[in-house]
Amino acid sequence: MNNKEKGRLGEQIACNYLIKNKFHILEKNYRTKIGEIDLIAFKDNKISFIEVKSRNSINYGHPSESVHYKKQKKIISTAKQYIMYKNIKNMDIGFDVIEVYLKNNNINYIENAFCDNQGWC
């Protein structure tokens, strides 16, 4: 399985996990000129912008460690465009990471994994 296929599989596993946990999936692979957000989900008056990282093991570190500052900034900028485009107001916002371990189908959901400079987490 190549990296693209691993990514797609990980996103599907993450999506199923969110649905099981009563999230409503608003978008999958939302793209703009600035960047992409793997999943946008809604639950309890909160919109979560979710980056999914899949790995077979932690031999090269935890998947969430690859969501570095530059990637976070792209996600935040893309999320702001989404919020403006959809005219979203009075909602809590979160930036989350889901780690998918493909070998054993384990998931680690990291809520509020990072924040922007306005305090959105």
Long-range contacts (C-beta under 8 A, 24 or more apart in sequence): 6-54, 6-56, 6-102, 7-52, 7-54, 9-54, 9-100, 9-102, 10-52, 10-53, 10-54, 10-100, 10-102, 11-38, 11-39, 11-52, 11-54, 13-54, 13-100, 13-102, 13-105, 13-107, 14-38, 14-39, 14-50, 14-52, 14-98, 14-100, 14-107, 15-39, 17-98, 17-107, 17-109, 18-50, 18-98, 23-48, 27-82, 30-78, 30-82, 32-78, 32-81, 32-82, 34-74, 34-77, 34-78, 34-81, 35-74, 35-75, 35-77, 35-78, 36-74, 36-78, 37-75, 37-78, 37-79, 37-82, 39-98, 40-82, 45-91, 45-92, 46-91, 46-92, 46-93, 46-94, 47-83, 47-88, 47-91, 47-92, 47-93, 47-94, 48-94, 48-95, 48-96, 48-111, 49-75, 49-78, 49-79, 49-82, 49-93, 49-94, 49-95, 49-96, 50-96, 50-97, 50-98, 51-75, 51-95, 51-96, 51-97, 51-98, 51-113, 52-97, 52-98, 52-100, 53-97, 53-98, 53-99, 53-100, 54-99, 54-100, 54-101, 54-102, 55-99, 55-100, 55-101, 55-102, 56-101, 56-102, 56-103, 57-101, 57-103, 58-101, 62-99, 62-108, 63-97, 63-99, 63-100, 63-101, 64-97, 64-99, 64-108, 64-110, 64-113, 67-97, 67-113, 67-114, 72-114, 76-116, 76-120, 93-120, 93-121, 94-120, 94-121, 95-120, 95-121
